[in-house]
Amino acid sequence: MLRLRDVDTHYGRIPVLKGVNLAVDAGEIVCLLGGNASGKSTTMKTILGAVRPTRGTVEFEGRVINDVRTAGRIEMGIAVVPENRRVFPRMTVHENLEMGAFLRRDPIRGDLERVLGLFPRLRERLRQSAGTLSGGEQQMLAMARALMSRPRLLLMDEPSMGLSPRLVQHNFELIQEINRTGVTIFVVEQNAAMSLSIAHRGYVLRTGEIVMSGTAPDLLRSEGIRRAYLGEM
């Protein structure tokens, strides 16, 4: 469904991504792991079209989309849950959900009921301003808003950031539930243990290069992952 082939991305003359190759197949949950300044956010921006690769290709469902604008990629079936949630704080929960379907031209009532079924807490807060929600509720809203575009591929940028361990566990269970509905998911995360516990496969990014990849169980067993991310010696 998604493929990056030999992707280099620069900010000015500064190289950030260097020959990145990764793939996400339909129906999978794939995670991209890496520390700060590893290039994870730039990878996400490159997939979304916020920055363009200086070399290589970004492909969605077999089509090269390097020259497709971000709005066009969303219309094609890509949605994102951004880092730090970024809900519209002065708008109600219901209005935020409507914004998720902004580019659609068909009725959204059925999808609204579907996402409220996944996130029943949001149904109780439909008329509440999004900025007054807790961090966990805002994360739910960001996920629900992305699903309102009826995506085939959902990109998630640091979904555990700023949340308590209990809420992290709950949200990753929701990610699995969303995946079971048929949505392919690409998760960018620092929380390796949690990401790999739900993913099918994963990649490890370090200073802009993929240094490790494999099935989630294999990565969890690897010495490099255990030392770098799980605090084991």
C-alpha positions in Angstrom: 0.0 0.0 0.0 2.8 2.4 0.9 6.4 2.2 -0.2 9.4 4.5 0.1 12.2 3.7 -2.3 15.7 5.1 -1.8 14.3 8.3 -0.3 16.6 11.2 0.6 15.1 14.3 2.2 17.0 17.5 2.9 16.2 20.7 4.8 18.2 23.1 2.6 21.6 21.5 2.3 21.2 19.4 5.4 20.5 15.8 4.7 17.9 14.3 7.1 16.7 11.0 5.4 19.4 8.9 3.6 18.3 6.2 1.3 15.2 5.2 3.3 13.4 2.1 2.0 10.3 0.8 3.8 7.0 -0.7 2.9 3.6 -1.1 4.5 1.3 -3.8 3.1 -2.5 -3.6 3.1 -3.9 -4.7 6.5 -0.7 -4.4 8.4 0.3 -2.4 11.4 3.9 -1.3 10.8 5.9 0.8 13.3 8.9 3.1 12.7 11.1 3.4 15.8 13.7 5.9 16.5 15.0 8.4 19.1 14.9 12.2 18.9 16.5 13.7 15.8 16.4 10.2 14.1 14.3 11.5 11.2 10.9 10.0 12.2 9.0 13.3 11.9 10.6 14.0 8.5 9.6 10.5 7.3 6.0 11.3 8.2 6.2 14.7 6.5 7.7 13.1 3.4 4.8 10.6 3.2 2.3 13.4 3.7 3.9 15.7 1.1 4.8 18.4 3.6 8.4 18.0 2.4 9.5 16.5 -0.9 12.3 14.0 -1.3 15.4 15.1 -3.1 15.9 11.6 -4.4 13.8 8.5 -4.5 10.0 7.9 -4.6 7.0 7.8 -2.3 4.4 5.4 -3.7 0.8 4.8 -2.6 -1.1 1.8 -3.9 1.5 1.5 -6.7 1.3 5.2 -7.8 4.3 7.5 -7.4 2.9 10.5 -5.4 6.0 12.7 -5.1 4.2 15.6 -6.9 0.8 15.1 -5.2 -0.1 17.8 -2.7 -1.0 16.9 0.9 -4.7 17.5 0.2 -4.6 15.2 -2.8 -2.9 12.5 -0.7 -5.7 12.7 1.9 -8.3 12.5 -0.9 -6.5 9.3 -2.1 -7.1 7.7 1.2 -4.2 8.7 3.6 -5.1 10.3 7.0 -2.8 11.4 9.9 -3.1 11.6 13.6 -0.5 14.3 14.2 2.0 14.5 17.1 0.6 16.3 20.1 -2.9 15.6 18.8 -3.5 19.2 17.4 -7.3 19.3 17.8 -9.1 22.5 17.1 -9.4 23.7 20.7 -12.2 26.3 20.3 -14.4 24.0 18.2 -16.7 21.4 19.7 -15.9 17.7 19.5 -18.7 17.3 16.9 -17.2 20.2 14.8 -13.7 18.6 15.0 -15.2 15.3 13.7 -16.9 17.2 10.8 -13.5 18.8 9.9 -12.1 15.3 9.5 -14.6 14.8 6.7 -14.0 18.2 5.1 -12.8 16.9 1.8 -15.6 14.3 1.4 -18.6 15.0 -0.8 -20.8 12.1 0.5 -23.0 11.8 3.6 -21.0 11.3 6.8 -23.7 10.3 9.3 -22.9 6.6 9.1 -19.2 7.2 9.7 -19.9 9.6 12.6 -21.9 6.8 14.3 -19.1 4.3 13.5 -16.3 6.4 15.1 -18.5 7.2 18.1 -19.0 3.5 18.5 -15.3 3.1 18.7 -14.9 6.1 21.0 -18.0 6.2 23.2 -16.5 8.8 25.5 -16.6 11.3 22.7 -20.3 10.8 22.3 -20.8 12.1 25.8 -18.8 15.2 24.9 -20.0 16.1 21.5 -21.0 19.7 22.4 -17.9 20.2 24.6 -15.0 22.4 23.4 -12.1 20.2 22.3 -9.7 22.3 24.3 -11.3 21.3 27.5 -10.8 17.6 27.0 -8.2 15.6 28.9 -5.0 14.6 27.0 -6.3 11.1 26.5 -9.7 12.3 25.2 -7.9 14.7 22.8 -5.9 11.7 21.5 -9.2 9.8 21.0 -10.6 12.8 19.2 -7.6 13.1 16.9 -7.9 9.4 16.0 -11.7 9.7 15.4 -11.3 12.9 13.3 -8.7 11.1 11.1 -11.1 8.1 10.6 -13.9 10.5 9.5 -12.0 10.8 6.1 -12.6 7.1 5.7 -8.8 6.4 5.1 -7.3 3.2 3.8 -3.9 4.2 5.4 -3.7 5.8 8.8 -0.5 7.5 9.8 0.0 8.0 13.6 2.8 10.3 14.9 3.8 9.5 18.5 0.4 8.4 19.8 1.8 7.7 23.3 3.3 11.2 23.8 2.2 12.9 27.0 -0.1 10.1 28.1 -0.1 8.1 31.3 0.8 4.4 30.9 -2.8 3.4 31.4 -4.0 5.6 28.6 -1.2 4.5 26.4 -2.3 0.9 26.8 -5.9 1.8 26.1 -5.0 3.8 23.0 -2.9 1.1 21.5 -5.7 -1.4 22.1 -7.9 1.1 20.1 -5.3 1.1 17.3 -5.5 -2.6 17.1 -9.3 -2.4 17.0 -9.1 0.2 14.1 -6.8 -2.1 12.2 -9.3 -5.0 12.6 -11.8 -2.9 10.8 -9.6 -3.0 7.7 -7.5 0.2 8.1 -3.8 -0.2 7.4 -1.7 1.7 10.1 1.8 3.2 10.1 2.9 4.2 13.6 5.9 6.5 14.3 6.9 6.0 17.9 9.6 6.0 20.5 7.8 3.5 22.8 9.3 0.4 21.2 7.8 -2.1 23.6 4.2 -0.9 23.2 4.5 -0.4 19.4 6.0 -3.8 18.8 3.4 -5.5 21.0 0.7 -4.6 18.4 2.6 -4.3 15.2 3.2 -6.9 12.5 6.5 -5.5 11.4 8.8 -2.7 12.3 11.7 -0.5 11.2 14.4 1.3 13.2 15.6 4.7 12.1 18.9 6.2 13.3 20.3 9.5 12.0 18.1 9.3 8.9 18.9 5.7 7.9 17.1 2.4 8.4 19.4 0.3 10.5 17.1 -2.6 11.4 13.9 -4.1 10.2 11.9 -7.3 10.7 8.8 -8.8 12.2 7.7 -7.4 15.5 8.6 -10.6 17.5 12.0 -10.7 16.0 12.7 -7.0 16.8 11.5 -7.5 20.4 14.0 -10.3 20.8 16.9 -8.4 19.2 19.7 -7.3 21.4 20.0 -3.9 19.8 16.3 -3.1 20.4 16.4 -4.4 24.0 19.5 -2.2 24.8 18.4 0.9 23.0 14.7 1.0 23.9 13.9 -1.4 26.6 16.7 -0.5 29.0 18.3 -3.9 29.1 22.0 -4.6 29.2 
